[in-house]
């Protein structure tokens, strides 16, 4: 069983990303269940999607992920990564974009929150949790921030090491070209799949994009996936 939680802000394509992930899993014959918590999505509110996949042929009875059990959290915005962090399992993977989308409250108060502070807090939180469980230390992906550790390293006394992957989405969008901000959801899926913690291939992800995305947007999303793999694969 693989449990993946996706989190973002309304308009980022969080639900579409969940559908693509579910389609890729179903194409392998796995049983999949999904659920969304939409909230005020159309007003820039948070969106959370649960994807549960029976990767070993097991039946999936509930679509909701229990806090502390998600194998992976994929966040399209750093504040939403912080909101979703309680769902991450020990030794899980956190993939997050690093560009903030300011909430209305911050805009009205003229006090925008700093994405860098949130990303640093996420890294510190994961490291503190790993220390409490006697893990060696949190691994940060090589292309994200400095880290010399092997991403497959085990924690001490059998406790797995969490993997934190902050994605410089501004750089990816800039290099991928105009319009690619709309493909950020596919970029983050590609980064997640590239880590090897989910038994899906990039080709299977691309096939799912072709099945779920409107034809006029397929080429743009496939190009975005390729760019993300080049940077973080």
C-alpha positions in Angstrom: 0.0 0.0 0.0 1.3 3.4 -0.9 -0.4 6.6 0.5 0.3 9.9 -1.1 -1.1 13.3 0.0 -1.1 16.2 -2.4 -1.6 19.7 -1.1 -1.9 23.1 -2.7 -3.9 26.3 -3.2 -7.0 26.6 -5.4 -6.1 27.0 -9.0 -2.8 25.1 -8.9 -4.1 21.8 -10.2 -3.8 19.7 -7.1 -6.9 17.6 -8.0 -5.7 17.1 -11.5 -2.3 15.9 -10.2 -4.1 13.4 -8.0 -6.1 12.2 -11.0 -3.0 11.7 -13.0 -1.3 9.8 -10.2 -4.4 7.6 -9.8 -4.5 7.0 -13.5 -0.9 5.9 -13.6 -1.5 3.5 -10.7 -4.7 2.1 -12.3 -2.9 1.4 -15.5 -0.7 -1.0 -13.6 -3.8 -2.9 -12.4 -3.6 -1.5 -8.9 -6.7 -0.7 -6.9 -6.8 3.0 -6.2 -9.0 5.3 -4.1 -8.9 9.0 -4.0 -10.6 11.8 -2.0 -10.4 15.6 -2.0 -10.9 18.2 0.6 -11.6 21.3 -1.4 -12.6 24.0 1.0 -12.7 27.5 -0.5 -10.5 26.4 -3.5 -12.0 28.9 -5.9 -11.1 31.7 -3.4 -7.5 30.7 -3.1 -8.1 28.4 -0.2 -6.3 25.1 0.4 -6.9 21.9 -1.5 -5.9 18.5 -0.3 -6.1 15.3 -2.3 -5.6 11.8 -0.9 -4.4 9.0 -3.1 -4.2 5.4 -1.8 -2.7 2.8 -4.1 -2.7 -1.0 -3.6 0.8 -1.4 -5.0 1.1 -5.0 -3.8 -2.3 -6.1 -5.1 -4.1 -5.4 -1.9 -7.6 -4.0 -1.7 -8.0 -0.4 -0.7 -11.1 0.1 1.5 -10.8 3.7 2.6 -9.8 6.8 0.5 -8.6 8.9 3.4 -5.0 8.9 4.7 -4.6 8.8 8.4 -2.2 11.5 9.9 1.3 10.1 10.3 1.0 7.4 7.7 1.5 9.1 4.3 4.5 7.7 2.4 4.8 10.9 0.5 3.5 14.5 0.7 3.6 16.5 -2.5 2.9 20.2 -1.8 2.5 22.9 -4.5 3.1 25.7 -2.0 5.3 25.8 1.1 2.7 27.0 3.5 0.5 24.0 2.4 3.5 21.7 2.9 3.6 22.9 6.5 -0.2 22.4 6.9 0.1 18.8 5.5 3.3 17.8 7.4 1.4 16.0 10.2 0.3 13.4 7.6 3.8 12.4 6.7 4.9 9.0 8.0 8.3 8.5 9.7 10.8 8.0 6.9 8.4 9.5 4.3 9.1 11.9 1.5 8.2 15.5 1.4 8.3 17.3 -2.0 7.4 20.9 -2.0 7.6 24.0 -4.2 9.4 26.9 -2.6 7.4 29.8 -4.0 4.8 31.3 -1.7 1.3 32.2 -2.7 0.3 34.9 -0.3 -3.1 34.3 1.5 -5.6 37.1 1.6 -5.0 37.7 5.3 -1.3 38.4 4.6 -2.1 40.7 1.7 -4.6 42.7 3.8 -2.1 43.0 6.7 0.7 44.0 4.3 2.9 41.4 6.1 3.6 38.7 3.5 5.0 35.5 4.9 8.5 34.5 3.7 8.6 31.2 1.9 12.3 30.8 2.8 11.4 30.8 6.5 8.7 28.2 6.0 11.0 25.9 4.0 13.7 26.3 6.7 11.1 25.5 9.4 10.0 22.4 7.5 13.6 21.1 7.3 14.2 21.8 11.0 10.9 20.1 11.9 11.9 17.0 10.0 15.3 16.9 11.5 14.0 17.3 15.0 11.5 14.5 14.4 14.3 12.3 13.1 16.4 13.1 16.1 13.6 12.3 18.5 13.2 8.9 16.9 17.0 8.4 17.0 17.4 8.7 13.2 20.7 9.9 11.8 19.5 13.1 10.2 17.2 14.4 7.6 18.4 13.9 4.0 17.9 16.8 1.7 18.0 16.0 -2.0 21.2 17.1 -3.8 19.5 19.4 -6.2 17.6 21.2 -3.5 20.1 22.3 -0.9 23.5 21.0 0.2 23.5 17.4 1.3 26.1 14.7 1.0 24.1 11.8 2.4 22.9 8.9 0.3 19.1 9.1 -0.1 18.9 5.4 0.5 20.6 5.6 3.8 19.0 3.9 6.8 18.4 5.6 10.1 20.0 4.2 13.3 18.3 1.4 15.1 16.1 0.6 12.1 14.4 4.0 12.0 14.1 5.3 8.4 15.4 8.6 7.4 13.0 11.2 6.0 13.7 12.7 2.6 13.0 16.4 2.1 13.0 17.8 -1.4 12.4 21.6 -1.7 11.9 22.3 -5.4 13.0 25.6 -6.9 9.9 26.0 -8.9 10.6 29.5 -10.1 13.8 28.2 -11.7 12.0 25.3 -13.3 9.3 27.6 -14.7 11.8 30.1 -16.0 13.8 27.4 -17.8 10.7 25.6 -19.1 9.3 28.7 -20.8 6.1 30.6 -20.9 3.0 28.9 -19.6 4.8 26.3 -17.6 3.5 27.7 -14.2 0.3 25.9 -15.1 2.3 22.7 -15.3 3.9 23.0 -11.9 1.7 20.2 -10.6 3.1 17.8 -13.3 6.7 19.0 -12.5 6.3 18.1 -8.9 4.8 14.7 -9.7 7.8 14.1 -11.9 10.2 15.0 -9.1 8.3 12.7 -6.8 8.4 9.8 -9.2 12.1 10.3 -9.9 13.0 9.6 -6.3 12.2 5.9 -6.8 10.1 5.7 -3.7 6.9 5.1 -5.7 7.0 2.1 -8.2 5.9 4.2 -11.1 8.0 5.2 -14.1 8.2 8.5 -15.9 6.7 6.9 -19.0 3.7 5.7 -17.0 3.3 9.2 -15.6 3.4 10.6 -19.2 0.8 8.1 -20.4 -1.5 9.1 -17.5 -1.1 12.8 -18.5 -2.2 11.9 -22.1 -5.2 10.2 -20.6 -6.2 12.9 -18.2 -5.2 16.2 -19.7 -7.0 18.0 -22.5 -5.2 17.4 -25.8 -4.2 21.0 -26.3 -2.2 21.0 -23.0 -0.6 17.6 -23.3 2.6 18.7 -25.0 3.2 21.5 -22.5 2.8 19.1 -19.6 5.1 16.5 -21.1 7.8 19.1 -21.7 7.4 20.3 -18.1 7.9 16.7 -16.9 11.1 16.3 -19.0 12.5 19.6 -17.5 11.8 18.5 -14.0 13.4 15.1 -14.5 16.5 16.8 -16.0 16.8 19.0 -12.9 15.8 16.5 -10.2 15.9 13.1 -11.6 
